[in-house]
Amino acid sequence: MFEAHFQTFEEPEAGVALTARLAALREELARRKLTGFVIPRADQQQNEYVPPSEERLAWLTGFTGSAGLAVVLSQEAAVFVDGRYTLQAAKQVDAKAWAVESLIDPPPESWVAAHLKAGDRLGFDPWLHTFAAAERLSAACAKAGADLVAVDSNPIDAIWQDRPQPPLAPVAVHGLQHAGVTEAEKLTQIRGEIAKLGTDALVLSDSHAVAWTFNIRGADVAHTPLPLSYALVPKEGRPTIFIDHRKLSNLTRDHLEQSADVRGPDAMAPTLMALAKSGAAIALDNATAADALSRLIAGAGGKPVRGNDPVALLKAVKNATEIKGTKTAHVRDAVALARFLAWIDREAPSGKLTEIDAVEALETFRRDTGALKDVSFPTISGTGPNGAIVHYRVTRKSNRRIAPGDLLLIDSGAQYEDGTTDVTRTMAVGEPTAEMRDRFTRVLRGHIAIARAVFPDGTTGAQLDTLARQYLWAAGVDFEHGTGHGVGSYLSVHEGPARISKLGTTPLKRGMILSNEPGYYKTDGFGIRIENLELVAAADIKGAEKPMNAFETLTLAPIDRRLIDAAMLSRDELDWLNAYHARVRDEVRPALDQATRTWLDQATAELKA
């Protein structure tokens, strides 16, 4: 009845093949007279999701997390992961061949400096590392008296015999009915930013920036509608887009050529070099521009100017059309969510459902809308102790049955042409414990504190983050992830530069969309997270002496009343919850079948103190 089209549940490759690959890499390094090599989990543009042809780290080590790095030396090898993936790496990586180390504290460069010897030559692919990352590696090598060597071709590619071909998904025009602003208007904004930077041109090394600027979308990577591409925007004159011509139909080529010259990827290096030979100052994005671009510009006599990509902030502030579209998408998504939550409530108490069943059902309900393009990330479906793993991905091996007495945490999202969604709900299956209700209510109070926040223009996410944690801190507990991330408009579900976290230094601007997702995770017990998306909007405060902002909640899905201890809520918090549920009922109910309407009426009934 239900099935998943957009994610799989298979275990990663392991065993003999991985051992042979490590040996083959060492032979290739010896042939190139390299002592070692650094393998990041990255493509040329530092994308969150990378095509299969770029999954070098997973192919070599078996580790499939979204962040990580490996270093292979002639006698030693290590995989570096952050706290989200420590347990996963331990299960996926062969402990006899690889040490599992920290990606953050201490960083990989400390391991490199300690394990290299004077005269060693550590190779790296300058197309897969940013300038800052290459600088850190260079300093670590220098500390050991070794050399960092930029390779002309990646040695893994030389031994990866069945490496998939690079993606060639068709590019589509993202029409003005969704984009809201023309390419010409966006280029005018970008040129204004280039003038502020005092540079002659800007390289768009982030495919999200290219897609936004030229109103195109694609399908080169999973879960994000990206056409992998670059662009060069000069201070004056026509920009150039570098993209594989095979992705372009006559329609999309005509669309692009209205505002830019269109060239193949191989033309990027000579085009940049020709500009650099004039001594041009060329702006590069610190976060996504490969070290190879800096080397190329400097080597040709130009000046690479590294900083923040100004398009990231322009893209983060949604225009009126994008805001209208995302609201439409959220109502559509809410109908699928209501059908799913009602189904879970009806079927889960039998004890027959599994985590995979839940994933397949939710995707099916979303596909039934007729508008789903993809899930915006692999659905996290964790019950019992699996729910306590923040970035849990269910596989056929880990798949757990949903049993009475469990909590089920479902974190999911959808890609629709008019908007991107991301929502988490935690549901009680059977009777929850007093501890579950206490922790859930504390998480809810933090969620409500963010949702109700009113703050001056210019406030950063770091200034708001504490609001989400205060009630957990009062009980001596916390959560180890950020409270919220930016969300794109039919682009990445994880979009910078703004976020609500201890590290969120970008001021929040009206039109930005961010998640609000505090949580609590009891190791080997259960996990709780409540997530809605929020739009930054003007706050209407009578007599305000400065511009004030507030959040408008976009997500429309019931919050499990069975897990709420109403006695712990203040009058204002209870009023917010009841008003939110009334809004969910009013906006979603008309599109539901009668059985789901009955369920929704009960799920959103007024909660009394």
KETIVEX-476868 format. One record per residue (C-alpha): residue number from 0; x, y, z. Coordinates in steps of 0.02 Angstrom, whole numbers, padded with zeros to 5 digits, m for minus. Layout:
! residues N
 pos      u      v      w
 NUM      X      Y      Z
...
This chain:
! residues 609
 pos      u      v      w
   0  00000  00000  00000
   1  00137  00123  00048
   2  00311  00142 m00026
   3  00458  00262 m00026
   4  00523  00328 m00192
   5  00648  00453 m00127
   6  00752  00359  00003
   7  00816  00184  00030
   8  00846  00083  00188
   9  00996 m00021  00136
  10  01153 m00045  00241
  11  01314  00032  00172
  12  01444 m00076  00089
  13  01571 m00157  00204
  14  01698 m00296  00219
  15  01830 m00361  00100
  16  01798 m00233 m00038
  17  01839 m00088  00079
  18  02001 m00170  00138
  19  02056 m00194 m00043
  20  02015 m00013 m00085
  21  02123  00054  00056
  22  02268 m00054 m00003
  23  02243  00003 m00183
  24  02245  00186 m00129
  25  02408  00162 m00036
  26  02485  00084 m00192
  27  02425  00232 m00296
  28  02496  00356 m00170
  29  02664  00267 m00171
  30  02666  00276 m00361
  31  02638  00464 m00349
  32  02772  00481 m00215
  33  02646  00540 m00086
  34  02655  00492  00098
  35  02469  00515  00121
  36  02308  00591  00057
  37  02159  00686  00131
  38  01983  00634  00082
  39  01843  00755  00133
  40  01659  00716  00119
  41  01635  00850 m00011
  42  01610  00894 m00193
  43  01682  01047 m00281
  44  01549  01160 m00206
  45  01537  01092 m00028
  46  01356  01038 m00052
  47  01262  00954  00091
  48  01205  00816 m00027
  49  01328  00760 m00159
  50  01302  00652 m00314
  51  01356  00469 m00308
  52  01509  00510 m00413
  53  01573  00621 m00271
  54  01547  00500 m00126
  55  01733  00461 m00112
  56  01735  00454  00078
  57  01591  00328  00085
  58  01666  00224 m00056
  59  01834  00212  00031
  60  01785  00196  00214
  61  01602  00140  00222
  62  01554  00294  00324
  63  01398  00375  00250
  64  01369  00526  00362
  65  01346  00700  00289
  66  01503  00772  00370
  67  01673  00692  00389
  68  01850  00675  00326
  69  01981  00539  00312
  70  02171  00543  00309
  71  02266  00395  00239
  72  02452  00378  00274
  73  02566  00236  00221
  74  02547  00146  00388
  75  02399  00231  00473
  76  02226  00293  00429
  77  02090  00389  00521
  78  01910  00442  00493
  79  01857  00605  00575
  80  01674  00635  00622
  81  01578  00753  00735
  82  01472  00707  00885
  83  01318  00670  00779
  84  01405  00525  00694
  85  01518  00446  00825
  86  01404  00295  00850
  87  01370  00278  00663
  88  01554  00283  00616
  89  01597  00151  00745
  90  01471  00035  00663
  91  01516  00072  00482
  92  01706  00086  00486
  93  01827 m00061  00502
  94  01914 m00029  00669
  95  02062 m00137  00615
  96  02099 m00021  00470
  97  02039  00148  00530
  98  02046  00248  00691
  99  01888  00352  00723
 100  01935  00527  00781
 101  01853  00694  00818
 102  01815  00815  00676
 103  01797  00963  00795
 104  01898  00953  00956
 105  02037  00917  00923
 106  02023  00946  00735
 107  02101  00831  00603
 108  02247  00950  00581
 109  02308  00905  00756
 110  02313  00721  00706
 111  02402  00765  00543
 112  02535  00868  00633
 113  02564  00727  00759
 114  02576  00585  00631
 115  02677  00663  00489
 116  02867  00666  00489
 117  02991  00790  00415
 118  03001  00768  00227
 119  02831  00684  00210
 120  02717  00736  00067
 121  02530  00745  00106
 122  02420  00758 m00048
 123  02251  00845 m00062
 124  02130  00885 m00202
 125  02117  01076 m00208
 126  01945  01064 m00291
 127  01873  00978 m00137
 128  01940  01094 m00001
 129  01904  01278  00032
 130  02048  01400  00046
 131  02031  01404  00236
 132  02033  01214  00247
 133  02189  01206  00137
 134  02272  01339  00244
 135  02241  01237  00402
 136  02314  01080  00321
 137  02465  01177  00260
 138  02499  01244  00435
 139  02485  01067  00508
 140  02609  01000  00379
 141  02729  01143  00411
 142  02724  01106  00597
 143  02783  00929  00560
 144  02911  00984  00431
 145  02808  00903  00292
 146  02740  00972  00129
 147  02558  00990  00074
 148  02544  00942 m00109
 149  02399  00995 m00221
 150  02367  00850 m00340
 151  02318  00876 m00523
 152  02199  00727 m00518
 153  02117  00636 m00374
 154  02204  00469 m00338
 155  02040  00391 m00280
 156  01966  00421 m00452
 157  02112  00324 m00526
 158  02067  00166 m00427
 159  01876  00184 m00422
 160  01844  00074 m00572
 161  01654  00077 m00568
 162  01636  00259 m00516
 163  01465  00327 m00568
 164  01459  00459 m00703
 165  01429  00640 m00651
 166  01243  00683 m00648
 167  01158  00755 m00802
 168  00983  00792 m00737
 169  00881  00912 m00846
 170  00876  01094 m00793
 171  00704  01174 m00774
 172  00653  01356 m00776
 173  00587  01412 m00605
 174  00450  01526 m00669
 175  00406  01697 m00602
 176  00246  01626 m00527
 177  00363  01542 m00402
 178  00521  01650 m00407
 179  00433  01819 m00399
 180  00583  01920 m00458
 181  00667  01920 m00630
 182  00848  01875 m00662
 183  00882  02053 m00717
 184  00820  02123 m00551
 185  00925  01998 m00454
 186  01081  02038 m00556
 187  01055  02223 m00517
 188  01052  02180 m00331
 189  01208  02073 m00348
 190  01304  02208 m00442
 191  01262  02326 m00301
 192  01343  02203 m00180
 193  01496  02185 m00294
 194  01515  02374 m00289
 195  01511  02369 m00098
 196  01647  02236 m00100
 197  01755  02345 m00213
 198  01792  02200 m00330
 199  01783  02180 m00518
 200  01681  02020 m00517
 201  01602  01887 m00408
 202  01615  01698 m00432
 203  01455  01606 m00387
 204  01530  01442 m00329
 205  01373  01390 m00236
 206  01249  01305 m00353
 207  01107  01368 m00241
 208  01162  01546 m00282
 209  01166  01509 m00468
 210  00994  01428 m00461
 211  00920  01576 m00366
 212  01002  01710 m00473
 213  00951  01638 m00641
 214  00784  01561 m00587
 215  00826  01382 m00629
 216  00812  01217 m00537
 217  00879  01042 m00569
 218  00902  00869 m00495
 219  01088  00834 m00490
 220  01089  00791 m00304
 221  00964  00705 m00192
 222  00831  00804 m00098
 223  00884  00977 m00160
 224  00831  01036 m00334
 225  01005  01091 m00387
 226  01081  01103 m00560
 227  01268  01089 m00521
 228  01344  01244 m00601
 229  01451  01399 m00578
 230  01432  01579 m00632
 231  01544  01731 m00651
 232  01458  01899 m00624
 233  01564  02050 m00676
 234  01539  02224 m00605
 235  01484  02275 m00779
 236  01429  02174 m00930
 237  01350  02003 m00954
 238  01379  01864 m00828
 239  01433  01691 m00883
 240  01355  01527 m00825
 241  01462  01369 m00831
 242  01352  01216 m00846
 243  01353  01053 m00943
 244  01259  01089 m01105
 245  01182  00915 m01102
 246  01071  00970 m00956
 247  00990  01108 m01057
 248  00837  01097 m01168
 249  00809  01230 m01300
 250  00687  01313 m01179
 251  00808  01323 m01032
 252  00952  01376 m01144
 253  00847  01517 m01216
 254  00797  01567 m01039
 255  00977  01576 m00979
 256  01043  01664 m01135
 257  00923  01808 m01105
 258  01031  01863 m00959
 259  01199  01773 m00974
 260  01325  01688 m01087
 261  01314  01499 m01070
 262  01474  01397 m01076
 263  01528  01222 m01027
 264  01618  01183 m00863
 265  01787  01169 m00952
 266  01775  01353 m01001
 267  01776  01414 m00820
 268  01964  01405 m00790
 269  02016  01497 m00950
 270  01880  01628 m00925
 271  01937  01663 m00747
 272  02119  01666 m00799
 273  02085  01789 m00939
 274  02000  01906 m00815
 275  02135  01881 m00684
 276  02275  01924 m00808
 277  02211  02103 m00807
 278  02245  02109 m00620
 279  02060  02099 m00577
 280  02001  02079 m00399
 281  01881  01932 m00398
 282  01768  01894 m00249
 283  01757  01713 m00188
 284  01643  01634 m00059
 285  01734  01571  00095
 286  01608  01432  00123
 287  01596  01354 m00051
 288  01738  01415 m00163
 289  01871  01282 m00192
 290  02051  01319 m00150
 291  02086  01281 m00333
 292  01993  01440 m00382
 293  02104  01546 m00270
 294  02259  01464 m00342
 295  02199  01488 m00520
 296  02160  01674 m00498
 297  02319  01715 m00403
 298  02425  01613 m00524
 299  02359  01715 m00671
 300  02399  01881 m00588
 301  02228  01921 m00514
 302  02178  01956 m00334
 303  02063  01828 m00251
 304  01956  01920 m00123
 305  01885  01794  00000
 306  01730  01833  00103
 307  01547  01793  00126
 308  01444  01765 m00032
 309  01323  01913 m00037
 310  01196  01809 m00133
 311  01170  01698  00020
 312  01089  01841  00116
 313  00990  01903 m00034
 314  00922  01728 m00061
 315  00879  01704  00123
 316  00758  01852  00123
 317  00604  01787  00033
 318  00501  01901 m00078
 319  00311  01915 m00072
 320  00285  01782 m00206
 321  00399  01658 m00117
 322  00312  01692  00049
 323  00141  01664 m00028
 324  00205  01505 m00110
 325  00278  01432  00048
 326  00115  01465  00142
 327  00021  01370  00005
 328  00148  01229  00014
 329  00131  01217  00202
 330 m00059  01201  00194
 331 m00040  01064  00063
 332  00091  00978  00170
 333 m00021  00995  00323
 334 m00157  00893  00238
 335 m00033  00751  00207
 336  00030  00765  00386
 337 m00145  00757  00459
 338 m00184  00600  00359
 339 m00019  00524  00416
 340 m00038  00567  00601
 341 m00216  00501  00602
 342 m00154  00339  00522
 343 m00015  00321  00652
 344 m00139  00348  00794
 345 m00252  00216  00720
 346 m00123  00083  00675
 347  00028  00102  00791
 348 m00054  00037  00952
 349 m00068 m00135  00870
 350  00122 m00153  00881
 351  00131 m00209  00700
 352  00204 m00051  00623
 353  00391 m00019  00602
 354  00495  00138  00579
 355  00509  00101  00393
 356  00320  00081  00381
 357  00303  00257  00449
 358  00427  00329  00323
 359  00341  00244  00177
 360  00168  00299  00233
 361  00216  00481  00258
 362  00299  00493  00088
 363  00147  00411  00007
 364  00027  00535  00087
 365  00137  00676  00021
 366  00143  00599 m00154
 367 m00046  00591 m00149
 368 m00047  00782 m00154
 369  00010  00768 m00336
 370  00139  00906 m00306
 371  00283  00818 m00217
 372  00449  00835 m00308
 373  00558  00751 m00176
 374  00577  00737  00011
 375  00684  00880  00074
 376  00797  00759  00170
 377  00788  00574  00217
 378  00648  00557  00344
 379  00705  00526  00523
 380  00588  00395  00596
 381  00647  00342  00768
 382  00551  00250  00903
 383  00609  00207  01078
 384  00799  00219  01094
 385  00819  00256  00908
 386  00725  00419  00936
 387  00867  00476  01049
 388  00990  00472  00902
 389  00976  00650  00835
 390  01021  00611  00653
 391  00955  00433  00651
 392  00928  00353  00480
 393  00827  00193  00484
 394  00896  00045  00387
 395  00824 m00129  00364
 396  00947 m00187  00497
 397  00905 m00052  00626
 398  00718 m00048  00586
 399  00623 m00057  00752
 400  00443 m00104  00785
 401  00336  00036  00858
 402  00275 m00033  01024
 403  00147  00030  01150
 404  00236  00138  01279
 405  00358  00206  01148
 406  00377  00382  01084
 407  00389  00398  00894
 408  00491  00544  00828
 409  00462  00589  00645
 410  00569  00727  00568
 411  00527  00752  00385
 412  00504  00876  00245
 413  00449  00898  00067
 414  00504  00989 m00089
 415  00363  01072 m00185
 416  00391  01197 m00326
 417  00310  01333 m00220
 418  00400  01294 m00057
 419  00508  01183  00052
 420  00444  01109  00215
 421  00525  01035  00371
 422  00425  00975  00520
 423  00452  00863  00671
 424  00319  00786  00779
 425  00340  00669  00927
 426  00193  00553  00962
 427  00146  00445  01109
 428  00102  00265  01069
 429 m00002  00207  01215
 430  00018  00286  01386
 431  00172  00399  01408
 432  00270  00402  01570
 433  00274  00552  01688
 434  00455  00582  01635
 435  00408  00585  01451
 436  00270  00712  01485
 437  00384  00821  01590
 438  00522  00826  01458
 439  00399  00850  01316
 440  00315  00996  01405
 441  00484  01079  01437
 442  00528  01062  01253
 443  00357  01132  01208
 444  00379  01282  01322
 445  00545  01321  01237
 446  00463  01301  01067
 447  00323  01420  01117
 448  00450  01546  01185
 449  00532  01556  01014
 450  00365  01561  00922
 451  00304  01705  01033
 452  00468  01802  01033
 453  00465  01986  00991
 454  00635  02062  00954
 455  00715  02221  00885
 456  00771  02228  00705
 457  00953  02170  00699
 458  00933  02033  00830
 459  01036  01877  00796
 460  00991  01694  00817
 461  01117  01678  00958
 462  01020  01807  01058
 463  00860  01704  01043
 464  00933  01529  01067
 465  00925  01534  01257
 466  00735  01556  01250
 467  00718  01379  01184
 468  00830  01302  01317
 469  00778  01390  01477
 470  00650  01263  01539
 471  00764  01116  01500
 472  00909  01202  01588
 473  00799  01225  01741
 474  00789  01034  01751
 475  00976  01012  01720
 476  00960  00950  01541
 477  00991  01020  01367
 478  01001  00972  01182
 479  01161  00969  01081
 480  01102  01040  00914
 481  01051  01213  00858
 482  00875  01275  00889
 483  00845  01324  00709
 484  00915  01336  00533
 485  00868  01437  00380
 486  00758  01358  00246
 487  00760  01393  00059
 488  00620  01422 m00066
 489  00616  01259 m00167
 490  00802  01248 m00128
 491  00901  01181  00019
 492  00806  01137  00177
 493  00964  01190  00271
 494  01003  01366  00210
 495  01122  01496  00277
 496  01174  01619  00332
 497  01047  01644  00473
 498  01014  01517  00610
 499  00951  01509  00788
 500  01096  01437  00886
 501  01238  01482  01001
 502  01339  01520  00844
 503  01202  01616  00751
 504  01282  01787  00720
 505  01184  01841  00565
 506  01045  01967  00605
 507  00871  01900  00570
 508  00782  01996  00432
 509  00600  02004  00384
 510  00564  01875  00251
 511  00685  01745  00318
 512  00617  01571  00356
 513  00693  01475  00501
 514  00654  01315  00594
 515  00606  01313  00778
 516  00656  01141  00843
 517  00709  01118  01023
 518  00722  00939  01084
 519  00771  00818  01220
 520  00859  00651  01199
 521  00877  00519  01334
 522  01012  00398  01279
 523  00944  00221  01257
 524  00772  00287  01308
 525  00676  00405  01195
 526  00690  00563  01093
 527  00581  00718  01085
 528  00582  00859  00957
 529  00448  00985  00908
 530  00484  01079  00747
 531  00388  01212  00652
 532  00450  01332  00520
 533  00438  01517  00562
 534  00433  01671  00451
 535  00517  01829  00516
 536  00386  01967  00503
 537  00354  02141  00570
 538  00285  02147  00747
 539  00137  02261  00774
 540  00174  02343  00941
 541  00083  02503  00984
 542  00204  02639  01036
 543  00361  02544  00985
 544  00512  02659  00978
 545  00609  02552  00853
 546  00567  02424  00718
 547  00517  02260  00800
 548  00503  02086  00727
 549  00411  01927  00772
 550  00386  01752  00703
 551  00237  01694  00601
 552  00218  01505  00612
 553  00204  01420  00443
 554  00189  01236  00492
 555  00014  01172  00527
 556  00010  01006  00621
 557 m00060  00954  00791
 558  00058  00942  00939
 559  00021  00783  01038
 560 m00092  00838  01182
 561 m00066  00671  01272
 562  00115  00719  01303
 563  00076  00890  01377
 564  00066  00921  01564
 565 m00052  01070  01558
 566 m00015  01114  01739
 567  00163  01159  01688
 568  00105  01287  01558
 569  00075  01470  01595
 570 m00089  01551  01544
 571 m00003  01634  01395
 572  00076  01470  01339
 573 m00090  01379  01351
 574 m00175  01518  01253
 575 m00041  01506  01117
 576 m00062  01317  01104
 577 m00251  01325  01093
 578 m00246  01467  00966
 579 m00119  01370  00862
 580 m00226  01214  00863
 581 m00380  01314  00817
 582 m00285  01385  00668
 583 m00228  01210  00615
 584 m00408  01152  00624
 585 m00477  01300  00526
 586 m00347  01295  00386
 587 m00325  01108  00364
 588 m00495  01031  00403
 589 m00586  01082  00242
 590 m00467  00978  00134
 591 m00483  00817  00236
 592 m00595  00665  00223
 593 m00725  00644  00360
 594 m00628  00514  00460
 595 m00472  00624  00467
 596 m00578  00775  00510
 597 m00646  00681  00661
 598 m00469  00637  00714
 599 m00409  00817  00689
 600 m00552  00885  00794
 601 m00496  00776  00939
 602 m00310  00810  00911
 603 m00337  00999  00914
 604 m00470  01008  01049
 605 m00446  01145  01178
 606 m00326  01098  01317
 607 m00377  01158  01490
 608 m00263  01195  01636
